[in-house]
């Protein structure tokens, strides 16, 4: 995870300096969002799950009140349960 975190911080920083990178990231996220909305669960629930996963990821990436392992596993399990 440490290497990925460093890589992603670099990508985010570069995207702030180069709008085309930011646009590319936005298009990728929009593609994923479109796929989520076509899944077999409620699109609102699916979007909440995606945003929660984004939050978990960025919380750890930027070390903003990251969850301990136990809480992280329980949150992920609850998100999985929301897909059933």
C-alpha positions in Angstrom: 0.0 0.0 0.0 2.8 2.4 0.8 4.1 2.4 -2.8 0.6 2.8 -4.2 0.0 5.7 -1.8 3.1 7.5 -3.0 2.2 6.9 -6.6 -1.3 8.2 -6.1 -0.2 11.3 -4.3 2.1 12.0 -7.2 -0.7 11.5 -9.7 -3.0 13.8 -7.7 -0.3 16.4 -7.5 0.4 16.1 -11.2 -3.3 16.4 -12.1 -3.5 19.7 -10.2 -0.8 21.1 -12.5 -2.1 19.4 -15.7 -5.8 19.7 -16.2 -5.8 17.0 -18.9 -4.7 14.4 -16.2 -7.5 15.6 -14.0 -10.0 15.2 -16.9 -8.7 11.7 -17.6 -9.2 10.7 -13.9 -12.7 12.2 -14.0 -13.6 10.2 -17.2 -12.3 7.0 -15.5 -14.5 7.7 -12.4 -17.5 8.5 -14.6 -17.0 5.2 -16.4 -17.0 3.4 -13.1 -20.0 5.3 -11.9 -21.9 4.4 -15.1 -21.1 0.7 -14.5 -22.2 0.9 -10.9 -25.5 2.4 -11.9 -26.1 -0.6 -14.2 -25.4 -3.2 -11.5 -28.1 -5.3 -10.0 -28.5 -3.3 -6.8 -30.1 0.1 -6.2 -28.0 2.7 -8.0 -28.2 5.0 -4.9 -26.9 2.2 -2.6 -24.2 1.3 -5.1 -23.1 5.0 -5.3 -23.0 5.3 -1.5 -20.8 2.2 -1.4 -18.5 3.6 -4.0 -18.2 6.9 -2.2 -17.6 5.1 1.1 -14.8 3.1 -0.5 -13.3 6.2 -1.9 -13.4 7.8 1.5 -11.7 4.7 3.1 -9.0 4.8 0.4 -8.3 8.6 0.7 -8.4 8.5 4.5 -5.6 6.0 4.5 -3.8 7.6 1.5 -3.6 11.0 3.2 -3.4 9.6 6.7 -6.6 11.5 7.7 -8.0 9.6 10.7 -7.4 6.2 9.2 -9.3 3.4 10.7 -7.6 0.7 12.7 -7.6 -2.8 11.1 -10.6 -4.1 13.1 -12.8 -1.1 12.3 -11.7 -1.1 8.6 -12.6 -4.8 8.2 -16.0 -4.3 9.9 -16.8 -1.3 7.7 -15.8 -3.2 4.5 -17.9 -6.2 5.7 -20.9 -3.8 6.2 -20.4 -2.4 2.7 -20.3 -5.9 1.3 -23.5 -6.7 3.2 -25.1 -3.7 1.5 -24.6 -5.4 -1.9 -26.8 -8.4 -1.0 
